Amino acid sequence: MRLLLIAALAALAVPALAETPPVTAPTKDTDPYLWLEEIHGSRAMAWVEAENARSLAILKSDPRYEAFHQEALRIVNATDRIPTPSVIGEALYNFWQDPANVRGLWRRTTAESYAAATPVWETVLDLDRLSADEHANWVWKGANCPPPDFTRCLISLSNGGEDADTVREFDLATKSFVPGGFSLPTSKQSVDWIDDDTLIVARDWGPGTMTTSSYPFVVKVLKRDQDLAQAVEVFRGRPDDVLAAPSVLRDAAGHRLVLIVRAIDFFHSEYYELAPGEQVVKLDLPQKADVKGLMDGQLVFTVFEDWRGYRAGDLVAYRPEDLVGLAARPFEAPAAHLIFAPGPRQSIEQVAISAHRVVAAIYDNVRGGLTSFAFDGAAWRGTPLPVAANSSVGVATASEVDDTIYYGVEGFLAPTHLWRADAATGAEADLKNLPSRFDAARDVVAQFEATSSDGTRIPYFVVHPKDMKLDGSNPTLLYAYGGFQVSMLPAYSGAIGKLWLEHGGVYVLANIRGGGEFGPAWHEAALKTRRQLSYDDFAAVAKDLIARGVTTPRRLGIQGGSNGGLLMGVEMVQHPQLWRAVDIEVPLLDMLRIGHIGAGASWAGEYGDLDDPAVRAFWERTSPYQNLKPDVAYPEPFFVTATSDDRVTPVHARKMAAKMQAMGLPFLFFENTNGGHAGSANLQERAERVALEFTYLARMLMD
């Protein structure tokens, strides 16, 4: 559920800018760049085209660009990539893109064939052909093909990569869309199957049915052969909610739970069951929870707040019927419901559910492990599955008909290994290995800690040459995110390895507060008006790198996207002397108008409500757009965004760049007219974006 909300959606002293006089929220009279908020406006697009042309001419004329571009293309188009599997019934499905299939193929094979060195794939849907036939630029958003038959799917497609999508019924047997079948036009929407002839849908039903965050809050039941106007309303949230979203959970024993989540804000929700007879019944889960699925009739969820004897971060299971009226019942001993309780330096990063097992990726000091849990009638028992030491681990897919799971294990310097395991017996096989994309023999990984402004120790990883000299001469790229309880974990990146590490660069990943590396408390420490701690954490890591002799401000660059793009903007404004390069991807930057741009109103739970005087005061002194000054020697940033991003939107990057332009401050800017919030809609666009960014970083830090 939390992933649904996210889709549907790193100083030792107080920064000097904290003492600057507060500014007022921009209005039409005070903000000269509001015209850039008209995303497809002719004046705005003319500005974008001019800035694209200027910046691309600079970056693409660099002799490194073409080499980087060709390397990036070889990496993203490599045919020996691991085809990530998804189990649907007895078959394995995969979505695949390459130069011959730019928009992609949805294809399938058998488990036996998949295990072979060269699987035999059967094409199910060709998005390039479909796009050509329908004169569209379809981007794959996924398929929902429920048990027990696994024959009909709801396929979601986005035109250009935006969050809004169309949903159409598809027949796996005939490999075609169902004539006269379910078809939901473009909207930000959530939809699931109740049965073969019934959907539960939250979408734009017309005026007054979308929240101020731009998501639906009205849920209806739609029968086969009905048009949208005939759908029957079963639930209505409020316009100031983030959204209301349905989801139908099923397990191998035949249990079904039709769940409706009313997201009050990004982290607080109410949970309801649509019971027989279309009766809506409230389930007394904690408001801060993350529902993982259904197993043997039990609802599996993580609590993000202390609740009925459980600690924030615990993984628990309850029968849905026991959650009805639970709030009014006396406290019960929690032992029978507790699956796993993380320690103070642990976090549960992922939960997958097979037919009879709950499988959790559990991290200890940002290093991964995998455990399979089963209920023995009295308590949950866990059995570890094999994972290489000092690695990251994630479950790619879990079967709904047996206990087969496929999971990947990787590290900064260790290419991904895809394992297949029986979560019940522990039998496993190292199934597929990603070939190396760069020479990692010369590098090592170290983990250090920096001391932040309040004394908290902030861990970070450094990937560096074995013979690195501690004389401050090393070009260093520092990355972090620091928000929404999203953890930054060790991962294998061919692009970073080939375009940065092989050229002598150092890569640093910081685990700053706001993320989820150490559970809910690590996230909540930097919420709302406490967010400066996250920014202090990041600056502390930079200062620690400098103190260790790894780098100097002349050789230090930073990179982050989305909430990490906001982090980049804040760090550039608060500590301009610390950085030489600032790579700002699909960012938030105008925090005083965040509620009026894209889905920004949905993030009040993370950033605070600007109607709160304390929150407004914080962002008045912290928002990068408002605190940019004309007489400061800022590093030259590179803004990367996308016109079709309807979540953050390109508005923030545009306005910040235009303001710098008016102040005579240097910057580079690239706005992809495709790609959505990912910044690129296909592999070719991704390769171009990666090449541009590393050309910029090399120019700034290696020259």
C-alpha positions in Angstrom: 0.0 0.0 0.0 2.8 2.4 0.8 4.3 1.8 -2.6 0.9 2.7 -4.1 0.9 6.0 -2.3 4.4 6.7 -3.4 3.5 6.0 -7.1 0.1 7.6 -6.9 3.7 9.4 -6.0 22.1 13.5 2.9 26.5 20.5 9.3 28.2 20.6 12.0 26.8 24.2 12.6 23.5 25.9 11.9 23.6 27.1 8.3 24.2 30.8 7.8 21.1 31.1 5.7 18.9 30.2 8.7 19.4 33.8 9.8 18.2 35.4 6.7 14.9 37.4 6.9 11.8 35.3 6.0 10.3 35.7 2.6 6.7 35.7 1.6 4.9 33.1 -0.5 5.1 34.1 -4.2 2.1 35.6 -5.8 1.3 36.7 -9.3 2.7 40.1 -8.4 5.9 38.9 -6.7 6.9 35.8 -8.6 7.9 36.7 -12.2 8.2 33.0 -13.2 4.7 31.7 -12.7 4.3 31.6 -16.5 6.7 28.6 -16.4 4.0 26.7 -14.4 1.9 26.5 -17.6 3.6 23.2 -18.5 2.7 23.1 -22.2 2.3 26.8 -22.7 4.0 28.2 -25.8 6.1 30.7 -23.9 7.2 28.1 -21.4 8.1 25.5 -24.1 10.0 28.1 -26.1 12.1 28.8 -23.0 12.6 25.1 -22.5 13.7 24.6 -26.1 16.1 27.4 -26.0 17.7 26.2 -22.7 17.8 22.6 -24.0 19.6 23.8 -27.1 22.1 25.8 -25.2 22.9 23.2 -22.6 23.0 20.2 -25.1 25.4 22.1 -27.3 27.8 22.5 -24.4 27.6 19.0 -23.1 27.4 17.1 -26.4 30.4 19.0 -27.8 32.5 17.6 -24.9 34.7 14.8 -26.4 33.6 12.5 -23.5 29.9 12.7 -24.3 29.9 10.4 -27.3 32.0 7.8 -25.6 29.8 8.0 -22.5 26.7 7.8 -24.7 28.0 4.7 -26.5 28.9 3.0 -23.2 25.5 3.8 -21.7 23.8 2.4 -24.8 25.8 -0.8 -24.5 24.8 -1.2 -20.9 21.1 -0.5 -21.2 20.7 -2.4 -24.5 22.8 -5.4 -23.5 21.0 -8.6 -24.4 22.7 -10.5 -21.6 20.8 -8.5 -18.9 18.9 -10.6 -16.4 15.2 -10.7 -17.6 13.4 -9.9 -14.3 10.7 -12.5 -13.9 7.1 -12.2 -12.7 5.2 -15.4 -11.8 1.6 -15.5 -13.1 0.1 -18.9 -12.5 2.5 -21.5 -13.8 4.3 -19.2 -16.2 7.0 -16.6 -15.9 6.5 -13.2 -17.5 9.0 -10.5 -18.3 8.8 -7.0 -19.8 11.8 -6.4 -22.1 13.2 -3.4 -24.0 16.1 -3.3 -26.4 17.0 -1.4 -29.6 14.6 -3.5 -31.7 11.8 -3.1 -29.1 12.2 0.4 -27.8 8.8 0.6 -26.1 9.1 -3.1 -25.1 7.7 -6.6 -25.3 5.6 -8.3 -22.6 6.6 -12.0 -23.0 6.4 -15.3 -21.2 8.1 -18.6 -20.8 8.0 -21.7 -18.6 10.0 -22.1 -15.4 12.1 -24.8 -17.0 12.9 -22.7 -20.1 13.7 -19.7 -17.9 16.3 -21.7 -16.0 18.1 -22.4 -19.3 20.9 -20.2 -20.5 18.8 -19.0 -23.4 15.1 -19.1 -22.6 12.5 -19.5 -25.3 10.2 -16.5 -25.1 6.7 -16.1 -26.4 5.6 -12.5 -27.1 2.3 -11.7 -25.4 2.1 -7.9 -26.2 4.3 -5.8 -28.5 4.1 -2.2 -27.3 6.0 -0.8 -30.3 3.4 -2.4 -32.6 0.5 -1.3 -30.4 1.9 2.3 -30.3 2.2 2.4 -34.1 -1.3 1.0 -34.6 -2.8 3.4 -32.1 -0.6 6.4 -32.9 0.4 6.6 -29.2 3.6 6.5 -27.2 2.7 3.8 -24.8 4.8 3.2 -21.7 4.3 -0.1 -19.8 2.8 0.4 -16.3 2.1 -3.3 -15.4 -0.5 -6.1 -15.5 -2.9 -7.4 -12.9 -3.8 -11.1 -13.6 -5.4 -12.6 -10.5 -5.9 -16.1 -9.3 -7.2 -18.7 -9.5 -7.5 -18.8 -13.3 -4.7 -16.3 -14.3 -6.4 -15.8 -17.7 -7.7 -12.2 -17.7 -5.5 -9.2 -17.0 -5.9 -5.5 -16.5 -3.1 -3.9 -18.4 -2.1 -0.3 -17.5 -0.5 1.9 -20.2 0.7 5.5 -19.9 1.1 7.8 -22.8 4.6 9.2 -22.5 5.3 8.0 -19.0 3.0 10.2 -16.9 1.3 8.8 -13.7 -2.1 8.9 -15.4 -2.8 5.8 -17.3 -5.4 3.8 -19.3 -6.5 0.4 -18.1 -7.7 -2.3 -20.5 -8.8 -5.9 -20.2 -6.5 -8.4 -21.8 -6.9 -12.2 -22.5 -3.7 -14.2 -21.9 -5.0 -17.1 -23.9 -5.6 -15.2 -27.1 -2.9 -12.6 -26.4 -5.2 -9.8 -27.3 -7.3 -7.1 -25.7 -10.9 -8.3 -25.0 -13.4 -6.9 -27.5 -16.0 -5.0 -25.6 -14.1 -5.7 -22.3 -13.3 -3.4 -19.5 -11.6 -0.2 -20.7 -10.9 2.7 -18.4 -9.8 5.9 -20.1 -6.8 8.0 -19.0 -6.8 9.1 -15.3 -4.8 8.8 -12.2 -6.6 5.6 -11.0 -6.4 2.4 -9.0 -8.4 -0.6 -10.1 -8.6 -4.3 -9.2 -10.7 -7.4 -9.9 -13.4 -8.4 -7.4 -14.4 -11.3 -9.7 -14.3 -12.0 -13.4 -17.1 -9.6 -14.1 -16.6 -6.9 -11.4 -14.0 -4.3 -10.8 -13.5 -1.9 -7.9 -12.2 1.4 -9.2 -11.0 4.8 -7.9 -10.5 7.4 -10.6 -11.6 10.7 -12.0 -15.4 10.3 -12.1 -16.0 13.9 -13.1 -15.9 17.3 -11.3 -15.5 17.1 -7.5 -14.0 13.6 -7.4 -10.3 14.3 -7.2 -8.4 15.4 -4.2 -6.4 18.6 -4.0 -3.4 16.3 -4.4 -4.7 15.3 -7.8 -5.7 11.7 -6.9 -9.2 10.1 -6.7 -11.1 9.9 -3.4 -14.3 8.2 -4.7 -14.4 4.4 -5.1 -17.0 2.6 -7.2 -17.9 -0.9 -8.2 -18.1 -1.4 -12.0 -19.8 -4.4 -13.5 -19.1 -5.9 -16.9 -21.0 -4.2 -19.8 -21.6 -1.1 -17.6 -20.3 2.3 -18.6 -18.6 4.5 -16.1 -21.8 6.4 -15.4 -23.4 3.2 -14.2 -20.7 2.3 -11.6 -22.1 2.2 -8.0 -20.3 4.3 -5.4 -19.2 2.3 -2.3 -16.8 4.6 -0.6 -16.1 8.3 -0.5 -13.1 10.0 1.2 -12.5 13.7 1.4 -11.2 16.2 -1.1 -8.4 17.1 1.3 -7.2 13.5 1.6 -4.3 12.3 -0.5 -6.4 9.6 -2.1 -8.6 6.6 -1.7 -7.4 3.3 -3.3 -8.9 -0.2 -3.6 -6.9 -3.4 -3.6 -8.2 -7.0 -3.6 -6.0 -9.4 -1.6 -6.1 -13.1 -2.2 -4.2 -16.1 -0.8 -3.6 -19.7 -1.9 -6.2 -21.0 0.5 -8.9 -19.1 -1.3 -9.4 -16.2 1.1 -10.2 -12.8 -0.4 -10.2 -9.3 1.2 -11.5 -6.3 -0.7 -9.6 -3.5 0.9 -10.1 0.2 0.6 -7.4 2.5 1.9 -8.3 6.1 2.7 -4.9 7.9 2.8 -5.5 10.9 5.1 -2.0 12.1 4.3 1.1 10.3 2.9 1.7 8.3 6.1 -1.7 8.1 7.9 -4.5 6.0 6.5 -7.7 4.4 7.5 -8.5 0.8 6.3 -11.9 -0.6 5.3 -13.2 -3.9 4.0 -15.9 -4.0 1.3 -17.9 -6.9 2.7 -20.5 -9.0 1.0 -23.6 -6.9 0.1 -21.2 -4.0 -0.6 -21.1 -3.1 3.1 -18.1 -1.1 4.1 -16.6 -2.2 7.4 -13.7 -0.4 9.2 -10.6 -2.4 10.1 -8.9 -1.1 13.2 -5.3 -1.1 12.0 -3.0 1.6 13.1 -3.1 4.7 10.9 0.6 4.4 10.3 0.9 0.9 8.8 1.9 -0.8 5.5 -0.3 -3.7 4.3 1.8 -6.4 2.7 -0.8 -9.0 1.7 -2.9 -12.0 2.7 -1.5 -15.4 3.8 -3.7 -18.3 5.0 -6.5 -15.8 5.9 -4.2 -13.5 7.9 -3.6 -9.9 6.9 0.2 -9.2 7.0 1.3 -5.7 7.7 4.1 -3.6 9.2 3.3 -1.1 11.9 5.0 2.3 11.7 4.0 3.4 15.1 3.8 1.7 18.5 0.5 -0.1 18.7 -1.1 -2.6 21.1 2.3 -3.9 22.4 4.1 -3.8 19.1 7.0 -1.4 18.3 7.2 0.8 15.2 8.8 -1.3 12.5 7.4 -4.7 13.6 5.9 -7.1 11.1 2.6 -8.6 12.3 -0.4 -10.6 11.1 -4.1 -10.6 12.1 -7.2 -12.2 10.7 -9.3 -9.4 9.2 -12.3 -10.3 11.2 -10.3 -9.8 14.4 -9.5 -6.3 13.3 -13.2 -5.3 13.3 -13.9 -3.5 16.5 -10.4 -4.2 17.8 -10.0 -0.6 19.1 -12.7 -1.1 21.6 -11.4 -4.4 23.0 -8.9 -4.8 25.8 -5.2 -5.2 25.1 -4.3 -8.7 24.0 -0.9 -10.5 24.3 0.8 -9.8 20.9 3.0 -12.9 20.7 0.8 -15.0 18.4 0.6 -12.1 15.9 4.2 -11.1 15.8 6.2 -12.2 12.8 9.4 -10.3 13.3 10.6 -7.4 15.5 13.6 -5.5 14.1 16.5 -4.5 16.4 17.7 -0.8 16.7 20.0 -1.1 13.7 17.7 -3.2 11.6 14.8 -2.5 9.2 12.4 -4.6 7.1 12.9 -3.4 3.6 10.6 -5.7 1.7 8.0 -8.4 2.3 6.8 -10.9 -0.3 4.1 -13.6 0.2 4.1 -17.0 -1.5 1.4 -19.7 -1.1 2.5 -20.6 2.5 5.3 -18.4 3.5 6.0 -14.7 4.4 9.5 -13.8 3.1 11.2 -10.6 4.4 14.3 -8.8 3.3 15.8 -7.7 6.6 18.7 -5.3 6.8 21.2 -5.0 9.6 23.3 -1.8 9.4 22.3 -1.4 5.8 23.4 -4.9 4.9 20.8 -7.4 3.6 19.5 -10.8 4.6 16.4 -12.9 3.7 14.2 -14.8 6.1 11.2 -17.1 5.3 8.5 -17.2 8.0 5.8 -19.7 8.7 3.0 -19.9 11.3 2.9 -23.1 13.3 -0.4 -22.5 14.9 1.0 -20.7 17.9 3.8 -18.5 16.7 5.7 -17.5 13.6 9.1 -19.2 13.0 11.8 -17.8 10.7 14.4 -19.6 8.6 17.2 -17.7 6.9 17.7 -18.1 3.1 21.2 -17.9 1.5 22.5 -14.4 0.8 26.1 -13.3 0.2 27.6 -11.2 3.0 27.6 -7.4 2.7 25.0 -7.4 -0.1 21.6 -6.0 -0.9 18.7 -8.4 -1.5 15.3 -8.0 -3.0 12.5 -10.5 -4.0 11.7 -10.1 -7.7 8.5 -12.3 -7.5 6.8 -14.9 -5.4 4.4 -17.5 -6.7 0.8 -17.6 -5.6 0.4 -21.3 -6.3 3.4 -22.7 -4.5 6.4 -21.4 -2.4 8.8 -20.6 -5.3 10.4 -17.2 -5.0 13.0 -15.5 -7.2 15.3 -13.0 -5.6 18.3 -10.9 -6.5 21.5 -10.3 -4.6 24.0 -7.6 -5.5 26.5 -5.1 -4.2 28.3 -2.0 -5.4 31.0 -4.1 -7.0 29.2 -7.5 -7.3 26.8 -7.9 -10.3 23.3 -9.2 -9.6 22.8 -12.9 -9.0 19.2 -14.1 -9.4 18.3 -17.0 -7.2 15.3 -19.3 -7.2 14.3 -20.8 -3.9 11.6 -22.8 -2.3 10.6 -20.6 0.7 9.2 -23.6 2.5 12.1 -26.1 2.2 15.0 -23.7 1.7 16.1 -25.5 -1.5 17.8 -23.0 -3.7 19.6 -22.4 -7.0 21.9 -19.6 -8.3 19.9 -19.2 -11.5 21.3 -16.3 -13.5 24.3 -14.0 -13.1 24.6 -10.5 -14.6 27.9 -10.2 -16.4 30.3 -7.5 -15.2 29.7 -4.1 -16.8 32.9 -2.6 -15.6 36.3 -3.6 -14.2 35.8 -3.7 -10.4 39.1 -5.3 -9.6 40.7 -2.0 -8.8 38.0 -0.9 -6.3 36.9 -1.6 -2.8 33.9 -0.6 -0.6 34.2 0.9 2.9 31.6 2.0 5.3 32.2 5.0 7.6 30.1 7.3 9.9 29.9 11.0 10.1 28.7 13.0 13.1 25.8 15.3 12.3 24.8 18.6 14.0 23.0 16.9 16.9 25.6 14.3 17.5 23.9 11.4 15.6 26.2 9.1 13.7 25.3 8.9 10.0 26.6 5.9 8.1 27.8 6.1 4.5 29.4 3.9 1.9 32.5 4.8 -0.1 33.4 3.0 -3.3 36.9 3.9 -4.2 40.2 2.7 -5.8 42.3 0.4 -3.6 45.2 2.8 -4.1 43.3 5.9 -3.4 45.5 8.7 -2.0 44.1 10.6 0.9 45.3 14.0 -0.4 41.9 15.4 -1.4 42.5 15.0 -5.1 39.8 12.4 -5.8 36.8 13.3 -7.9 33.9 12.3 -5.7 30.2 11.9 -6.3 28.0 11.9 -3.2 24.4 10.6 -3.5 21.5 10.5 -1.1 17.7 10.7 -0.9 16.6 11.3 2.7 12.8 11.1 2.6 9.6 9.1 2.6 11.2 6.2 4.6 13.0 5.1 1.4 16.3 3.4 2.1 19.4 3.8 0.0 21.0 0.4 -0.3 24.2 -0.9 -2.0 23.4 -1.6 -5.6 25.2 -2.6 -8.7 25.2 0.1 -11.4 26.9 -0.5 -14.7 26.7 3.2 -15.6 28.3 4.4 -12.4 31.0 1.8 -12.7 31.8 2.3 -16.3 31.3 6.1 -16.6 32.6 7.1 -13.2 34.6 4.5 -11.2 36.6 3.3 -14.2 37.7 6.9 -14.8 39.1 7.1 -11.3 36.0 8.6 -9.6 34.9 7.9 -6.0 31.2 7.1 -5.4 29.6 7.8 -2.0 26.1 6.7 -0.8 24.9 8.4 2.4 22.2 6.9 4.6 20.9 10.2 6.0 17.8 10.6 8.2 14.4 10.8 6.4 15.1 7.4 4.8 14.1 4.0 6.2 17.6 2.4 6.8 16.9 2.0 10.5 13.2 1.8 10.5 10.4 4.4 11.1 12.3 6.4 13.8 15.1 7.2 11.2 12.4 8.6 8.9 10.5 10.5 11.5 13.6 12.2 12.9 13.6 14.4 9.8 9.9 15.0 9.2 8.5 18.4 8.5 10.1 21.2 10.5 12.8 18.7 11.7 14.0 18.3 8.1 17.0 20.4 8.6 18.6 17.4 10.4 18.5 15.5 7.1 20.3 18.4 5.3 22.8 18.6 8.2 23.4 14.9 7.9 24.3 15.3 4.2 26.6 18.2 4.9 28.2 16.3 7.7 29.1 13.4 5.4 30.6 15.8 2.9 32.7 17.4 5.7 33.8 14.0 6.9 34.9 13.0 3.4 37.0 16.2 3.3 38.4 15.7 6.8 39.5 12.1 5.8 41.3 13.5 2.8 39.1 11.7 0.3 38.2 14.8 -1.5 38.0 18.6 -1.4 35.2 21.0 -2.4 36.9 21.5 -5.8 36.5 17.7 -6.5 33.2 17.1 -4.7 29.9 16.8 -6.6 26.5 15.8 -5.4 23.5 14.1 -7.1 19.9 13.4 -6.2 16.4 13.2 -7.7 12.8 14.0 -6.7 13.0 14.5 -2.9 16.7 14.0 -3.4 16.5 16.9 -5.9 15.2 19.1 -3.1 18.1 17.9 -1.0 20.4 19.1 -3.8 18.8 22.5 -4.0 19.0 23.0 -0.3 22.6 21.9 -0.1 23.6 24.2 -3.0 21.9 27.2 -1.4 23.0 26.5 2.2 26.6 25.3 1.5 27.7 26.6 -1.9 31.3 26.5 -0.8 31.2 22.7 -0.3 30.4 21.6 -3.8 31.8 22.0 -7.3 29.0 20.2 -9.1 25.3 19.8 -8.3 23.3 17.3 -10.4 19.6 18.1 -9.7 17.2 15.5 -11.1 13.4 15.9 -11.3 13.5 18.1 -8.3 11.2 19.8 -5.8 12.5 23.4 -5.3 9.7 25.9 -4.8 8.5 24.6 -1.4 6.2 27.6 -0.8 4.0 26.7 -3.8 4.4 22.9 -3.5 0.7 22.4 -2.8 -0.2 24.1 -6.2 2.3 22.2 -8.3 1.7 18.6 -9.5 0.9 16.2 -6.7 2.6 18.4 -4.1 -0.4 18.6 -1.9 -0.1 14.9 -1.2 3.2 15.3 0.6 2.1 17.4 3.5 2.7 14.4 5.7 6.4 14.6 4.7 7.0 18.3 4.4 4.3 19.8 6.6 1.2 21.9 5.9 2.1 25.4 4.9 -1.0 26.7 6.6 0.9 25.9 9.9 2.9 29.0 10.8 5.9 26.9 12.0 6.0 24.9 8.8 5.8 28.0 6.7 8.5 29.7 8.7 10.7 26.7 8.2 10.3 26.6 4.4 10.6 30.4 4.1 14.2 30.1 5.4 14.9 26.7 3.7 13.1 26.5 0.3 15.9 26.7 -2.4 13.9 28.8 -4.9 13.1 31.5 -2.4 16.5 31.6 -0.8 18.6 31.9 -3.9 20.7 35.1 -3.7 22.2 37.0 -6.6 25.5 37.8 -5.0 26.6 34.3 -4.0 29.2 32.2 -5.8 27.1 29.0 -6.3 28.4 26.0 -8.1 27.1 25.6 -11.7 24.2 23.1 -11.3 22.7 20.8 -13.9 18.9 20.6 -13.8 17.4 17.4 -15.4 13.6 17.1 -15.6 10.8 15.9 -17.9 7.8 17.7 -19.4 5.5 14.6 -18.9 6.3 14.3 -15.2 2.8 14.8 -13.7 4.0 14.0 -10.2 6.6 16.6 -9.4 6.3 18.3 -12.8 9.2 20.2 -14.5 7.9 23.5 -13.0 10.4 23.5 -10.0 13.5 23.0 -12.2 12.3 25.5 -14.7 11.6 28.3 -12.2 14.9 27.8 -10.3 16.9 27.8 -13.6 15.0 30.9 -14.8 15.7 32.7 -11.6 19.4 31.9 -11.8 19.3 33.1 -15.4 17.9 36.5 -14.3 20.6 36.8 -11.6 23.3 36.0 -14.1 24.2 32.8 -12.4 25.6 29.9 -14.5 23.6 26.6 -14.9 22.8 23.9 -17.4 19.3 22.6 -18.1 17.8 19.6 -19.8 14.0 18.8 -20.0 13.1 15.6 -21.7 9.7 16.0 -23.4 9.0 12.3 -22.5 9.7 10.1 -19.5 7.4 11.0 -16.7 8.9 11.2 -13.2 11.6 8.7 -14.2 13.0 11.3 -16.5 13.1 8.9 -19.5 10.5 6.7 -21.2 12.7 4.1 -22.8 16.2 2.8 -22.7 17.5 5.1 -25.5 16.4 8.2 -23.6 17.8 6.8 -20.4 21.2 6.3 -22.0 21.2 9.9 -23.3 20.3 11.3 -19.9 23.0 9.2 -18.1 25.6 10.3 -20.7 24.7 14.0 -20.2 24.9 13.8 -16.5 28.2 12.0 -16.3 29.6 14.4 -19.0 28.6 17.3 -16.7 30.2 15.6 -13.7 33.4 14.8 -15.5 33.7 18.4 -16.8 33.2 19.8 -13.3 35.1 17.4 -11.2 37.8 15.7 -13.4 39.1 18.6 -15.5 
